[in-house]
Every structure is written in structure tokens, then in C-alpha cells.
């Protein structure tokens, strides 16, 4: 069955976690992002954004593992461990990703792709640590990097249209988080 493939299961669970995080981030964090006037104000907001995304994505990944083996105990435990790892990896990853993005932001698509790839790498590595193997860590970090790079690229691509149509980049953030 398709859901027995760990990569597919991880992508689906991560996408679901990204969608849930977007529903939290838009009302809680986006208004704060719009009020930022200095870089020093941006990093705490980025940390909150990354932490919320990390909690949701990490919990979804952990819960998915328990659901597959049909164990409510493992689903609860995996969700809690995934959320804890995600809050750390997400907060640190997005702040560092922002630092990478800022000097590259004038390079359309490239800057955001690289910044989100860094965010994804940290979030993936944090989740990979919970697998307790170097192979699991490497695989999760690589998956986060690729997903983040594609998400960052899609953020800019979708924003080209949604900002013109709706004067908002909310949908592009949602697409990026789901990817």
C-alpha cells in the first residue's frame, strides 16, 4: 500500500502539519510580521513562526508513525516528542534561514528558496534526531532541505499572483508550509 512507504507517509503527515500551522500562523504571527520596522524586531517573530510550524509539523509526523502501527500510545508519544523537537528546530531554523535570506532577497526565487531550505534542514534535522540514527537524521534533514527549497520557490511563485489579486501573501505562505 502507498502509505506503507515512509517517504510518502512523511510527506503527507508533514503537509497536514504545515496546513494546520498555517491556520495558526496567519492570525497569530502575520499581523506581527506586518508591524516589523527593524531587523532586530524580525527575529523574535521569525522564532515564533518557526516554533509554531515546527510544533505542528513535528507532532503530525510523530502521530503518523503511531497511527501506522495502530498504537495510540506511540501516536501520543510520537506527537509529543515530534512537537518538542519541532519547536526547537523550527525556531532556530527560521531565524537562521532569515539571516541567510536577507542578503539574497533581491534574487527572485533564489533567496527565499535558500532561506526556506535552511529552515527545512533544521526542522528536518530536529525531527531526524528523534529517529536515533545517523541515517534517519540525514534522511530527515535532506527531506526538510528539499521540501523547504521547493516551498520557498513556490512561495515566491504563488505570491506573484496572489499579491496582485488579493494584496496578500497569506496563500503563498500556506503553500510553502504545506510543501
C-alpha positions as CSV (number, residue, x, y, z in Angstrom):
1,X,0.0,0.0,0.0
2,X,1.1,3.5,-0.7
3,X,1.0,4.6,2.9
4,X,3.5,1.9,3.9
5,X,6.2,3.9,2.1
6,X,7.8,6.0,4.8
7,X,8.6,8.9,2.4
8,X,5.0,9.2,1.2
9,X,3.7,8.9,4.7
10,X,6.1,11.6,5.9
11,X,5.3,13.9,3.1
12,X,1.5,13.6,3.7
13,X,1.9,14.0,7.5
14,X,4.3,16.9,7.1
15,X,1.9,18.6,4.6
16,X,-1.0,18.2,7.0
17,X,1.1,19.6,9.8
18,X,2.1,22.5,7.6
19,X,-1.6,23.2,6.8
20,X,-2.5,23.3,10.5
21,X,0.5,25.5,11.2
22,X,-0.6,27.9,8.5
23,X,-4.1,28.2,10.1
24,X,-2.4,29.2,13.4
25,X,0.4,31.4,11.9
26,X,-1.9,33.6,9.8
27,X,-3.9,35.1,12.7
28,X,-1.2,34.9,15.4
29,X,2.1,35.8,13.6
30,X,1.3,37.5,10.3
31,X,-0.1,40.7,12.0
32,X,3.2,40.9,14.0
33,X,5.2,40.4,10.8
34,X,3.4,43.4,9.2
35,X,4.3,45.6,12.1
36,X,8.1,44.9,12.0
37,X,10.1,48.0,11.2
38,X,13.7,46.9,12.1
39,X,15.6,43.7,11.7
40,X,16.0,43.3,15.4
41,X,12.2,43.1,15.7
42,X,12.0,40.4,12.9
43,X,14.0,37.6,14.6
44,X,11.7,37.1,17.6
45,X,8.6,37.0,15.3
46,X,10.5,34.5,13.0
47,X,11.3,32.4,16.0
48,X,7.5,32.3,16.9
49,X,6.6,31.5,13.3
50,X,9.2,28.7,13.1
51,X,8.2,27.3,16.5
52,X,4.5,27.1,15.6
53,X,5.3,25.5,12.2
54,X,7.7,23.1,14.0
55,X,5.2,22.1,16.6
56,X,2.5,21.3,14.1
57,X,4.7,19.5,11.6
58,X,6.7,17.6,14.2
59,X,3.5,16.5,16.0
60,X,1.9,15.4,12.7
61,X,5.0,13.3,11.8
62,X,5.1,11.7,15.2
63,X,1.4,10.9,15.3
64,X,1.5,9.4,11.9
65,X,4.1,6.9,13.0
66,X,1.8,5.7,15.8
67,X,-1.2,5.6,13.6
68,X,0.6,3.4,11.0
69,X,1.4,0.8,13.7
70,X,-2.1,1.3,15.3
71,X,-0.8,2.3,18.7
72,X,-2.4,5.2,20.4
73,X,0.4,5.2,22.9
74,X,3.0,5.5,20.2
75,X,0.9,8.2,18.4
76,X,0.7,10.3,21.6
77,X,4.4,9.8,22.5
78,X,5.5,10.4,18.9
79,X,3.3,13.5,18.7
80,X,4.8,15.0,21.9
81,X,8.4,14.1,21.0
82,X,7.9,15.4,17.5
83,X,6.4,18.7,18.7
84,X,9.2,19.2,21.2
85,X,11.9,18.6,18.6
86,X,9.9,20.7,16.1
87,X,9.6,23.8,18.4
88,X,13.4,23.9,18.7
89,X,14.3,23.0,15.1
90,X,11.7,25.3,13.7
91,X,12.5,28.4,15.9
92,X,16.3,28.1,15.3
93,X,15.9,27.1,11.7
94,X,13.7,30.0,10.6
95,X,15.8,32.6,12.4
96,X,19.0,31.3,10.6
97,X,17.0,30.9,7.4
98,X,16.0,34.6,7.7
99,X,19.6,35.6,8.2
100,X,20.5,33.7,5.0
101,X,17.6,35.1,3.1
102,X,18.0,38.8,3.9
103,X,21.2,39.4,1.8
104,X,19.7,37.3,-1.0
105,X,16.2,38.7,-1.1
106,X,16.7,40.7,-4.3
107,X,17.4,37.4,-6.2
108,X,13.8,36.5,-7.0
109,X,13.0,32.9,-6.2
110,X,16.7,32.1,-5.2
111,X,16.9,33.9,-1.9
112,X,13.7,32.6,-0.5
113,X,14.3,29.1,-1.7
114,X,17.7,29.0,0.0
115,X,16.3,30.6,3.2
116,X,13.4,28.1,3.4
117,X,15.8,25.3,2.6
118,X,17.8,26.2,5.7
119,X,14.6,26.4,7.7
120,X,13.6,22.9,6.4
121,X,17.0,21.5,7.0
122,X,17.0,22.5,10.7
123,X,13.4,21.3,11.2
124,X,14.1,18.1,9.4
125,X,17.3,17.5,11.4
126,X,15.4,18.1,14.7
127,X,12.8,15.5,13.7
128,X,15.6,13.2,12.4
129,X,17.2,13.2,15.8
130,X,14.1,11.5,17.2
131,X,14.9,8.5,14.9
132,X,18.1,7.9,16.9
133,X,20.2,7.0,13.9
134,X,22.6,8.9,11.7
135,X,20.8,7.6,8.6
136,X,17.4,8.8,9.9
137,X,18.9,12.2,10.8
138,X,20.5,12.6,7.4
139,X,17.3,11.5,5.6
140,X,15.1,13.8,7.5
141,X,17.4,16.8,7.1
142,X,17.7,16.1,3.4
143,X,13.9,15.8,3.1
144,X,13.5,19.1,5.0
145,X,16.0,20.8,2.8
146,X,14.4,19.7,-0.4
147,X,10.9,20.5,0.8
148,X,12.0,23.8,2.1
149,X,13.7,24.8,-1.1
150,X,10.6,23.8,-3.2
151,X,8.3,25.6,-0.6
152,X,10.4,28.8,-0.8
153,X,10.3,28.7,-4.6
154,X,6.6,28.2,-4.6
155,X,6.1,31.0,-2.0
156,X,7.5,33.5,-4.5
157,X,5.8,31.9,-7.5
158,X,2.3,31.9,-5.8
159,X,2.9,35.4,-4.3
160,X,3.5,36.8,-7.8
161,X,-0.2,36.2,-8.5
162,X,-1.9,36.4,-5.1
163,X,-0.3,39.7,-4.1
164,X,-1.6,41.2,-7.3
165,X,-5.1,39.7,-6.9
166,X,-5.6,39.9,-3.1
167,X,-2.9,42.2,-1.9
168,X,-1.8,39.4,0.5
169,X,0.9,36.8,0.5
170,X,-1.1,34.6,3.0
171,X,-1.9,31.9,0.4
172,X,1.8,31.7,-0.7
173,X,2.8,31.2,3.0
174,X,0.3,28.4,3.2
175,X,1.5,26.7,0.0
176,X,5.1,26.9,1.3
177,X,4.3,25.4,4.7
178,X,2.3,22.6,3.2
179,X,5.1,21.7,0.8
